[in-house]
């Protein structure tokens, strides 16, 4: 399993747009990708413009399918345009 934690901070005037774009992207992922996966996005409770993605894919092929899917390719640029700085990526590894 490939899993990651991604932390993003959103520009104040882009929060509504970001949330709409990400909600659509997550719906597209669950509707179109057959492999078992986790793709959850949450707002940090005490940091209203900070979001955390927790993503996990069965294997590299499933990760690549997501990365190359048209809905991801179309959503990524406008989502990135909403950010206040670069995302912070943390690769997670299983321990059990």
C-alpha positions in Angstrom: 0.0 0.0 0.0 1.2 3.5 -0.8 0.0 6.2 1.6 0.7 9.8 2.2 -0.3 12.7 4.3 -0.4 16.1 2.5 -0.9 19.4 4.4 -2.1 22.4 2.4 -2.8 26.0 3.4 -5.4 27.8 1.3 -5.6 31.5 0.5 -8.2 33.3 2.5 -10.2 34.4 -0.5 -10.0 31.0 -2.2 -11.4 28.8 0.6 -14.9 28.3 -1.0 -13.4 27.6 -4.4 -10.9 25.1 -3.0 -13.6 23.2 -1.1 -15.8 23.0 -4.1 -12.9 21.8 -6.4 -11.7 19.2 -3.8 -15.3 17.9 -3.2 -15.8 17.4 -6.9 -12.4 15.7 -7.2 -13.0 13.3 -4.3 -16.5 12.4 -5.8 -14.8 11.7 -9.1 -12.1 9.5 -7.5 -14.6 7.3 -5.7 -16.9 7.1 -8.7 -14.2 6.2 -11.3 -11.4 4.3 -9.6 -12.1 0.6 -9.0 -9.1 -0.2 -6.8 -9.5 -0.1 -3.0 -8.2 3.3 -1.8 -8.5 6.0 0.8 -8.7 9.6 -0.3 -9.9 11.8 2.6 -9.6 15.5 3.0 -10.2 17.2 6.3 -10.0 20.8 7.5 -7.8 21.3 10.6 -10.2 22.3 13.4 -8.1 25.2 14.8 -6.6 26.3 11.5 -9.6 27.1 9.2 -7.5 27.5 6.0 -5.4 24.4 6.6 -6.4 21.1 5.1 -5.0 17.6 5.3 -5.3 14.9 2.7 -4.9 11.3 3.8 -4.4 9.2 0.7 -3.7 5.5 0.3 -3.6 3.4 -2.9 -3.3 -0.4 -3.3 -0.1 -0.1 -5.3 1.9 2.1 -7.6 -0.3 1.3 -10.5 -3.4 2.5 -8.6 -1.5 5.7 -7.6 -0.4 6.3 -11.2 -4.0 5.7 -12.5 -5.2 8.4 -10.1 -2.4 10.8 -11.0 -3.1 10.4 -14.8 -6.9 10.4 -14.6 -8.4 13.3 -16.6 -10.4 14.5 -13.6 -7.2 14.8 -11.6 -5.3 16.4 -14.4 -8.1 19.0 -14.8 -8.6 19.7 -11.1 -4.9 19.9 -10.0 -4.1 23.4 -11.6 -7.1 25.3 -10.2 -6.6 23.5 -6.8 -2.9 24.5 -6.7 -3.9 28.1 -7.6 -5.9 28.2 -4.3 -2.9 27.4 -2.1 -0.9 29.8 0.1 2.5 28.2 -0.4 3.5 24.7 -1.4 1.9 21.5 -0.1 3.9 19.5 2.5 4.1 15.8 1.7 4.8 13.0 4.2 5.1 9.5 2.9 3.7 7.0 5.4 4.9 3.4 5.9 3.1 0.5 7.5 4.4 -0.9 10.7 2.0 -3.9 11.1 
